[in-house]
Amino acid sequence: MVKSLFFAKAGGRIARLGFTLIELLVVLSIVALLLAIAAPRYFGSIDKSKDQALQENLRIVRITLDKFYADKGRWPKTLDELVEERYLHAVPMDPVTESNSSWLLIPPQNTEESGIANIKSGAPGSTKDGRPYESL
């Protein structure tokens, strides 16, 4: 006797194989509950990782600017000059703005010198711990 995918003969009666609507709704509600718990943690961790990546990019570029100044005796005119002189492989991306052109370029404090002595993020807003991005 061949059994159908949806119906089976059991004791002279036809019984349905599969799930009832109530069973499906219970499973879907459990999945929705788990997603409601996990989603905020997931998106919060993404924001936190962007903040950490931004701080690391700023640290690396600032160290590179200091090395450039120590080697050349002057500050670079642009961030692309750091790439041209092979101090960096590429201008790093600001992970918050997702752009490598949104950096705020800070000139040297000595007014006789020109170039870029420091950089800051051009992202609006603040980090997860409440500090403004431009203060990093």
N, C-alpha and C positions, 0 to 999 in steps of 0.2 A: 504494500500500500504506500503510495506516495503522499508525503505530507506537504501541504502548502506552506508558504512562508508566513502567512497571516492567520491561517485557520488550521486547526488540527481536530481530528475526530477523537473524542474521549468518551467512552461509554455511551455511544449512540447520540451524544450531543456535540455540537460544534463549539469548540472553545477557541478564544482568540489568543494568539501569541503576540506579545509586544507589551508596550507600556500604556497605562491609562493617562489621561490628561492630568490627574491629580499627582501622579508620580513624577511626571515631567515638570510640573509646576514646582514641586518640592525640590527637585534637583536644581532647577534654574534659580530658585530663591537662595539655595545654599551657595551656588556659584556667585550670584550677585553679592551676597553678604561677604564672601571672601574677597571679591574684587573691591568692595567698598572699604575693606580694612587695608588691603595691600596698596591700592592706588596712591593714597596720600603719601605713604612712606616712599614709594618709588619716585614720585615727582619731587619730593623733598630731597631725596638723595641726589637726583640729577642737578638740582640747584646748588646743593652743597659741593658737588664735584666741580661744577663750573667755577664756583668761588675759589676752590683750591687750585684749579688749573690757571685761573687768572693770576693768583698770587705767585705761582711758580713761574709763569711767563714774565711777569714784572721783575721778579728776582733775577732771572737769567738775563734779560735785556739790560737791567741796571749793571750787573756784573760785566756784561759785554761792553757797555758804554765806558765803564771805568778802565777796562783793558785797552780799548781803543785809545782813550786819552793818555794812558801810560805809554803806549807804543808810539803814537803819532805826535803827542804834545798838543793836541787840539781836539775839540769835540766834533763828531760827525755832523755834516750839514743835514742829512736825511737818514732815516732808518735803512733805506735802500743802500746807502753807502756801506753800512755794516755787512750787507750781503755781498756787495761788489768786492769788498776787501777780504771776504771769506771769514769774517768773524761769526756770522750766522749763515745757516743754509737758506733760510727764508725769513722774511719778516713774520713774527709770530702772530697768530690770530687772537683777537680778544674773544674768549669763549662766551662772554655774556652778550656782546653785540654781534658775534659771529662774523666779524670783519677784521681785516688787518689794516684798515685805513682809519679806524675810529680812535686811535691813540691820541692822547693830549701830550704834545711835545713841550717839554719845559726847558727854557734856555738856561745857561749857566748864571749863577748869582753874580759873578764878576761881569760887569757891563762891558768890559774891554774885550771879552771873548764872545764868540758866536757859535751857534750850533745847537745840538741837543745834549743836555746834561742829564736829563731824567725823563721818564715817561709816566703817565698815569692813564687809567682807563677812562674812556669817554662814555661809558655806559651810564644811563640814568638810573636812579634808584639806589638801593643799598643791599649789602650782603645779607645772608641768613641771620647773622648775629647783630645786624642793625647798623654797621658802619657804611657810610656812603662809599660808592666805588671809587670816586675821585680822591678819597683819602688814603687808599691803599698804596 
